[in-house]
Amino acid sequence: MDTPMRDGISPETVRSRDTATPASDVTDPRPHHPTPSSGGSSRAPTPENDPVTELQAESGPAGRSQQEVKHKGKKPLTKSELFGHLEITFLRPEERMRAQDQSKRPPQHVFRSFHEKSATLSAFVSEDCHLLHADVPHLKLEDDMAFKNHGDYDPLQDLTPERIRRQYKGNKALDPSPFVSFWETIEAAEGEAKKSYTKSRKGIRRVAVGKASISNLIPATVRGQLRTRGIDYVGNNLLATDRSIKTRRVRLPVWVRPEARPADGSPISFQQLEDSGTDMWVRGSEMAMKGPFDMQNGVGAEHDDEWLCCGPVPKSCIDGVFPFDGETLHLEKSCDMVESLMSIEKYLFDWDMSRWRHNPDITDWRPFRLEIVGDKRRHSVNNDDEDEVAGQELEHVGIRDASQPRSKRAQHIRLQREPVLEFSKIVTIADITPEPIGFMTAAAS
């Protein structure tokens, strides 16, 4: 007589599960939880005694390690670098087409918004406001640099998809980017300045926009081999490196100064570019190209009008710095002083130094605004003697200095116009002859 099945499970299946029969011999390998009325064992399978779990812990699904199974929800990280024979070309068909296409020519100027708490060091921000980076504590801004990011620029390590994408993650302090961003339009830079001033939780109150000239850049292309490997981080430590390495040929459109190109237009190396002392730029719209040999950096369309300077930005290409007071971007010096409107302390913009100054002495107003009616002429310290001599010469010829107050000047002129009485000789009583009176003359006659 056959034993009836209980709850859809045969007695053989229950006995095989209770005796820990290997999973290959079990009729139904799926785990079942027996009910108390079934009379079977009440032990439920756990990760410790489940054969399938033990097998996965040893080898991992699809050959992956246990660490990868634990973090399988995370996107795998990669690290790339340029290697082998690298060159920068100027006269290939790609560069000729970019040079002839007027729509691809660089603009006259690009603009960058910065403030006192920017991660990028700036010559137009006082040094006591420069942030010290934990990874690069020795970082200093040299005299000929206008902007410099915290990352040290290495073309072999930084001209890669991962490092270019790192530039657009502004909230990360680990592994800083060496690029400096600029925008093609001043409206975009003004929008970034307003966003920093009004929406940042850092209390940013000294915002300005810098203008850089790139009109003389010429097209070039970086060509070489790109090597990519998979990596994994636990915290800030590199856990392991994948043995599989992918290698492919790549090219990256760049823009350089004419001084970097040889007279015959022959290719150059990165060392020759560095020896020329010129800067190199990358365009956002060209980084997003997805050709067979392109970098495929994954840059979105919102960065099409953005330019990246590879490394520090020299002062020689900066044509102006404009302050943003919280409401208006001032493009030129006017008769009004520019003051940070929402700042608790007083900050005025010095047009001569191209930076914000804290509670400055405005006795000499010339660095802060233009001359207006009623301003007194201020003498500089070095020209005190010359101005004094010039004033004495003017007084000698009867002309007063126009810098004196109007009331004193008018009084001085009136005193000069009063008549001056001069006596040529001394008059005595003996010299006066009295005239005869009329009635005395008539009586005598």
MARBA-439330 format. One record per residue (C-alpha): residue number from 1; x, y, z; residue in three letters. Coordinates in pm, whole numbers, plus 50000, padded with zeros to 5 digits. Layout:
# MARBA-439330
  seq   east  north     up  type
  NUM      X      Y      Z   ALA
...
//
This chain:
# MARBA-439330
  seq   east  north     up  type
    1  50000  50000  50000   MET
    2  50148  50335  49893   ASP
    3  50201  50601  50156   THR
    4  49992  50909  50079   PRO
    5  50167  51240  50006   MET
    6  50146  51506  50274   ARG
    7  50115  51874  50171   ASP
    8  50231  51789  49821   GLY
    9  50567  51650  49943   ILE
   10  50651  51282  49915   SER
   11  50798  51100  50219   PRO
   12  51112  51020  50017   GLU
   13  51177  51390  49965   THR
   14  51132  51462  50337   VAL
   15  51365  51179  50441   ARG
   16  51628  51279  50188   SER
   17  51622  51637  50312   ARG
   18  51645  51531  50677   ASP
   19  51944  51306  50613   THR
   20  52129  51588  50427   ALA
   21  52137  51401  50098   THR
   22  52344  51585  49832   PRO
   23  52148  51827  49622   ALA
   24  52207  51624  49305   SER
   25  52020  51318  49451   ASP
   26  51718  51512  49575   VAL
   27  51405  51484  49363   THR
   28  51298  51844  49430   ASP
   29  51604  52058  49523   PRO
   30  51391  52359  49617   ARG
   31  51380  52420  49994   PRO
   32  51047  52336  50166   HIS
   33  50943  52424  50519   HIS
   34  50754  52127  50673   PRO
   35  50451  52199  50884   THR
   36  50427  52070  51244   PRO
   37  50154  51825  51139   SER
   38  50376  51663  50878   SER
   39  50583  51487  51137   GLY
   40  50904  51579  50956   GLY
   41  51201  51767  51089   SER
   42  51136  52132  51181   SER
   43  51489  52249  51094   ARG
   44  51483  52515  50819   ALA
   45  51778  52547  50577   PRO
   46  52018  52828  50670   THR
   47  52315  52976  50483   PRO
   48  52544  52768  50708   GLU
   49  52397  52427  50618   ASN
   50  52257  52497  50271   ASP
   51  52468  52308  50010   PRO
   52  52396  52561  49738   VAL
   53  52511  52848  49960   THR
   54  52828  52660  50056   GLU
   55  52906  52597  49691   LEU
   56  52861  52965  49605   GLN
   57  53077  53070  49901   ALA
   58  53361  52851  49774   GLU
   59  53362  52937  49407   SER
   60  53110  53222  49370   GLY
   61  52841  53246  49102   PRO
   62  52981  53263  48751   ALA
   63  53336  53246  48884   GLY
   64  53319  53572  49084   ARG
   65  53485  53618  49421   SER
   66  53300  53642  49751   GLN
   67  53383  54015  49776   GLN
   68  53222  54075  49437   GLU
   69  52911  53880  49541   VAL
   70  52882  54096  49851   LYS
   71  52906  54419  49651   HIS
   72  52733  54297  49336   LYS
   73  52495  54596  49346   GLY
   74  52780  54843  49295   LYS
   75  52900  54948  48954   LYS
   76  53246  54804  48882   PRO
   77  53530  55054  48887   LEU
   78  53798  55079  48621   THR
   79  54134  55249  48596   LYS
   80  54292  55353  48266   SER
   81  54626  55493  48160   GLU
   82  54803  55588  47840   LEU
   83  55115  55391  47750   PHE
   84  55344  55308  47463   GLY
   85  55420  55550  47181   HIS
   86  55226  55873  47240   LEU
   87  55227  56175  47013   GLU
   88  55044  56502  46952   ILE
   89  54971  56558  46582   THR
   90  54884  56881  46400   PHE
   91  54850  56813  46024   LEU
   92  54635  56500  46005   ARG
   93  54300  56523  45819   PRO
   94  54110  56554  46149   GLU
   95  54306  56862  46254   GLU
   96  54273  57022  45910   ARG
   97  53895  56980  45913   MET
   98  53867  57130  46261   ARG
   99  54082  57426  46159   ALA
  100  53871  57500  45849   GLN
  101  53530  57459  46013   ASP
  102  53438  57799  46159   GLN
  103  53172  57646  46383   SER
  104  53442  57448  46563   LYS
  105  53676  57739  46616   ARG
  106  53731  57832  46984   PRO
  107  53559  58147  47115   PRO
  108  53745  58467  47186   GLN
  109  53712  58423  47563   HIS
  110  53595  58166  47815   VAL
  111  53474  58245  48166   PHE
  112  53512  58084  48507   ARG
  113  53328  58147  48835   SER
  114  53532  58121  49156   PHE
  115  53508  58223  49520   HIS
  116  53702  58223  49847   GLU
  117  53618  57859  49923   LYS
  118  53689  57707  49582   SER
  119  53894  57389  49573   ALA
  120  54088  57544  49284   THR
  121  54361  57780  49401   LEU
  122  54341  58129  49251   SER
  123  54577  58425  49233   ALA
  124  54272  58651  49272   PHE
  125  54186  58510  49617   VAL
  126  54394  58591  49920   SER
  127  54630  58308  50023   GLU
  128  54481  58276  50372   ASP
  129  54160  58152  50205   CYS
  130  54329  57877  50003   HIS
  131  54207  57533  50108   LEU
  132  54471  57276  50203   LEU
  133  54410  56936  50052   HIS
  134  54483  56627  50259   ALA
  135  54639  56442  49965   ASP
  136  54854  56734  49847   VAL
  137  54956  56940  50154   PRO
  138  55258  57088  49974   HIS
  139  55050  57243  49697   LEU
  140  55141  57606  49627   LYS
  141  55033  57852  49362   LEU
  142  55329  57979  49161   GLU
  143  55367  58344  49064   ASP
  144  55289  58292  48695   ASP
  145  54972  58089  48761   MET
  146  54620  58231  48773   ALA
  147  54436  57906  48863   PHE
  148  54558  57564  48976   LYS
  149  54356  57265  49092   ASN
  150  54459  57041  49381   HIS
  151  54548  56747  49158   GLY
  152  54896  56723  49005   ASP
  153  54858  56697  48628   TYR
  154  55006  56385  48465   ASP
  155  54894  56340  48101   PRO
  156  54949  55963  48106   LEU
  157  54722  55917  48407   GLN
  158  54476  56208  48366   ASP
  159  54386  56209  47995   LEU
  160  54161  55909  48053   THR
  161  53781  55860  48073   PRO
  162  53781  55803  48451   GLU
  163  53982  56117  48533   ARG
  164  53778  56336  48300   ILE
  165  53455  56212  48459   ARG
  166  53607  56280  48801   ARG
  167  53619  56651  48712   GLN
  168  53239  56668  48724   TYR
  169  53211  56520  49075   LYS
  170  53267  56835  49276   GLY
  171  53166  56700  49618   ASN
  172  53444  56439  49638   LYS
  173  53774  56518  49808   ALA
  174  53947  56188  49730   LEU
  175  54178  56177  49429   ASP
  176  54134  56543  49320   PRO
  177  54106  56645  48957   SER
  178  54386  56840  48784   PRO
  179  54154  57015  48535   PHE
  180  54018  57371  48556   VAL
  181  53673  57435  48405   SER
  182  53566  57735  48197   PHE
  183  53241  57822  48014   TRP
  184  53202  57959  47663   GLU
  185  52947  58227  47764   THR
  186  52955  58479  48045   ILE
  187  52587  58406  48114   GLU
  188  52674  58049  48214   ALA
  189  52951  58171  48443   ALA
  190  52719  58430  48596   GLU
  191  52464  58156  48664   GLY
  192  52729  57953  48845   GLU
  193  52831  58261  49044   ALA
  194  52473  58329  49151   LYS
  195  52424  57965  49246   LYS
  196  52736  57969  49463   SER
  197  52637  58295  49633   TYR
  198  52271  58221  49707   THR
  199  52236  57842  49733   LYS
  200  52561  57717  49879   SER
  201  52564  57609  50245   ARG
  202  52929  57712  50279   LYS
  203  52847  58081  50328   GLY
  204  53021  58198  50012   ILE
  205  53031  58579  49993   ARG
  206  53328  58674  49771   ARG
  207  53240  58558  49422   VAL
  208  53399  58672  49097   ALA
  209  53421  58568  48732   VAL
  210  53752  58543  48546   GLY
  211  53789  58588  48169   LYS
  212  54055  58391  47979   ALA
  213  54162  58441  47618   SER
  214  54181  58128  47398   ILE
  215  54124  58280  47054   SER
  216  54469  58179  46926   ASN
  217  54441  57807  47008   LEU
  218  54508  57564  46724   ILE
  219  54366  57210  46686   PRO
  220  54573  56903  46771   ALA
  221  54511  56537  46858   THR
  222  54660  56312  47125   VAL
  223  54715  55961  46985   ARG
  224  54826  55650  47172   GLY
  225  54730  55327  47346   GLN
  226  54484  55310  47637   LEU
  227  54506  55031  47894   ARG
  228  54202  54966  48120   THR
  229  54170  54728  48415   ARG
  230  53904  54664  48679   GLY
  231  53962  54770  49040   ILE
  232  53770  54765  49366   ASP
  233  53796  54994  49670   TYR
  234  53705  54917  50031   VAL
  235  53697  55255  50199   GLY
  236  53999  55438  50063   ASN
  237  54215  55128  50007   ASN
  238  54260  54942  49682   LEU
  239  54134  54588  49747   LEU
  240  54229  54398  49433   ALA
  241  54309  54442  49066   THR
  242  54146  54233  48799   ASP
  243  54388  54023  48598   ARG
  244  54206  54096  48273   SER
  245  54340  54405  48094   ILE
  246  54183  54564  47788   LYS
  247  54399  54758  47545   THR
  248  54288  54969  47250   ARG
  249  54401  55258  47032   ARG
  250  54252  55596  47118   VAL
  251  54263  55958  47010   ARG
  252  54159  56272  47198   LEU
  253  54103  56610  47024   PRO
  254  54284  56889  47209   VAL
  255  54374  57257  47155   TRP
  256  54720  57406  47212   VAL
  257  54900  57737  47163   ARG
  258  55077  57806  46831   PRO
  259  55412  57818  47011   GLU
  260  55389  57443  47078   ALA
  261  55371  57344  46709   ARG
  262  55702  57299  46525   PRO
  263  55766  57499  46209   ALA
  264  55720  57191  45989   ASP
  265  55409  57074  46176   GLY
  266  55565  56744  46283   SER
  267  55421  56551  46581   PRO
  268  55554  56625  46928   ILE
  269  55562  56440  47260   SER
  270  55419  56546  47596   PHE
  271  55768  56640  47712   GLN
  272  55812  56875  47415   GLN
  273  55475  57032  47494   LEU
  274  55582  57089  47853   GLU
  275  55915  57235  47743   ASP
  276  55733  57489  47524   SER
  277  55569  57635  47835   GLY
  278  55222  57645  47680   THR
  279  54887  57521  47807   ASP
  280  54656  57258  47655   MET
  281  54273  57266  47649   TRP
  282  53997  57009  47592   VAL
  283  53651  57095  47459   ARG
  284  53339  56942  47616   GLY
  285  53157  56872  47289   SER
  286  53462  56689  47150   GLU
  287  53502  56475  47463   MET
  288  53153  56330  47409   ALA
  289  53230  56182  47066   MET
  290  53177  55804  47040   LYS
  291  53379  55698  46738   GLY
  292  53573  55370  46716   PRO
  293  53895  55535  46836   PHE
  294  53747  55804  47062   ASP
  295  53797  55804  47438   MET
  296  53422  55763  47506   GLN
  297  53446  55964  47826   ASN
  298  53074  55958  47893   GLY
  299  53044  56337  47920   VAL
  300  52684  56458  47898   GLY
  301  52542  56717  47662   ALA
  302  52518  56970  47947   GLU
  303  52896  57009  47926   HIS
  304  52915  57082  47552   ASP
  305  52997  57451  47606   ASP
  306  53257  57377  47873   GLU
  307  53636  57387  47831   TRP
  308  53891  57211  48051   LEU
  309  54242  57344  48092   CYS
  310  54482  57054  48140   CYS
  311  54682  57169  48439   GLY
  312  54740  57522  48572   PRO
  313  54604  57829  48391   VAL
  314  54875  58092  48327   PRO
  315  54821  58457  48417   LYS
  316  54916  58562  48066   SER
  317  54582  58445  47925   CYS
  318  54361  58619  48187   ILE
  319  54206  58938  48048   ASP
  320  53989  59045  48339   GLY
  321  53819  58964  48669   VAL
  322  53462  59081  48740   PHE
  323  53300  59087  49087   PRO
  324  52955  58950  49167   PHE
  325  52796  59134  49461   ASP
  326  52508  58891  49510   GLY
  327  52273  59049  49256   GLU
  328  52478  59194  48970   THR
  329  52792  59094  48784   LEU
  330  52992  59416  48739   HIS
  331  53176  59408  48406   LEU
  332  53359  59739  48443   GLU
  333  53469  59991  48700   LYS
  334  53210  60259  48775   SER
  335  53156  60553  49009   CYS
  336  53010  60322  49276   ASP
  337  53209  60089  49498   MET
  338  53128  59718  49462   VAL
  339  53043  59564  49800   GLU
  340  52930  59212  49888   SER
  341  52566  59270  49977   LEU
  342  52495  58971  50201   MET
  343  52831  58960  50377   SER
  344  52827  59025  50753   ILE
  345  53167  59191  50734   GLU
  346  53255  59463  50489   LYS
  347  53420  59346  50166   TYR
  348  53497  59581  49877   LEU
  349  53633  59481  49537   PHE
  350  53973  59626  49448   ASP
  351  53988  59671  49070   TRP
  352  54364  59727  49072   ASP
  353  54436  59401  49260   MET
  354  54142  59213  49098   SER
  355  54030  59069  49431   ARG
  356  53798  59130  49727   TRP
  357  53946  59318  50022   ARG
  358  53826  59305  50382   HIS
  359  53734  59643  50534   ASN
  360  53995  59841  50336   PRO
  361  54106  60198  50396   ASP
  362  53910  60401  50141   ILE
  363  54096  60727  50199   THR
  364  54238  60657  49855   ASP
  365  53922  60567  49664   TRP
  366  54084  60523  49323   ARG
  367  54129  60139  49340   PRO
  368  53758  60095  49421   PHE
  369  53570  60337  49193   ARG
  370  53600  60611  48934   LEU
  371  53632  60982  49014   GLU
  372  53312  61175  49076   ILE
  373  53230  61545  49116   VAL
  374  53352  61680  49448   GLY
  375  53644  61438  49490   ASP
  376  53962  61594  49621   LYS
  377  54288  61522  49448   ARG
  378  54497  61286  49657   ARG
  379  54874  61303  49644   HIS
  380  55066  60981  49645   SER
  381  55348  60927  49892   VAL
  382  55619  60924  49627   ASN
  383  55506  61248  49462   ASN
  384  55466  61472  49769   ASP
  385  55778  61677  49698   ASP
  386  55695  61726  49330   GLU
  387  55340  61835  49408   ASP
  388  55463  62083  49670   GLU
  389  55710  62241  49427   VAL
  390  55444  62264  49159   ALA
  391  55208  62436  49405   GLY
  392  55473  62692  49497   GLN
  393  55533  62774  49130   GLU
  394  55162  62828  49073   LEU
  395  55139  63062  49371   GLU
  396  55438  63256  49243   HIS
  397  55262  63341  48918   VAL
  398  54938  63426  49097   GLY
  399  54745  63102  49017   ILE
  400  54600  62892  49294   ARG
  401  54574  62512  49290   ASP
  402  54229  62396  49181   ALA
  403  54228  62123  49447   SER
  404  54159  62377  49723   GLN
  405  53799  62406  49850   PRO
  406  53573  62637  49652   ARG
  407  53511  62878  49944   SER
  408  53878  62935  50016   LYS
  409  53957  62973  49650   ARG
  410  53688  63240  49603   ALA
  411  53808  63431  49909   GLN
  412  54161  63423  49780   HIS
  413  54054  63563  49443   ILE
  414  53857  63843  49608   ARG
  415  54158  63942  49814   LEU
  416  54369  63965  49503   GLN
  417  54116  64190  49328   ARG
  418  54098  64452  49612   GLU
  419  54270  64786  49518   PRO
  420  54608  64850  49668   VAL
  421  54690  65213  49778   LEU
  422  55047  65327  49738   GLU
  423  55192  65667  49851   PHE
  424  55471  65805  49636   SER
  425  55564  66089  49874   LYS
  426  55496  66221  50219   ILE
  427  55232  66495  50230   VAL
  428  55283  66771  50495   THR
  429  55062  67060  50616   ILE
  430  55295  67317  50464   ALA
  431  55224  67191  50118   ASP
  432  54850  67266  50151   ILE
  433  54744  67617  50027   THR
  434  54397  67724  50154   PRO
  435  54159  67867  49901   GLU
  436  53989  68210  49978   PRO
  437  53631  68202  50096   ILE
  438  53373  68365  49871   GLY
  439  53223  68630  50109   PHE
  440  53568  68738  50223   MET
  441  53665  68805  49861   THR
  442  53351  69015  49800   ALA
  443  53408  69231  50113   ALA
  444  53763  69304  50016   ALA
  445  53652  69430  49680   SER
//
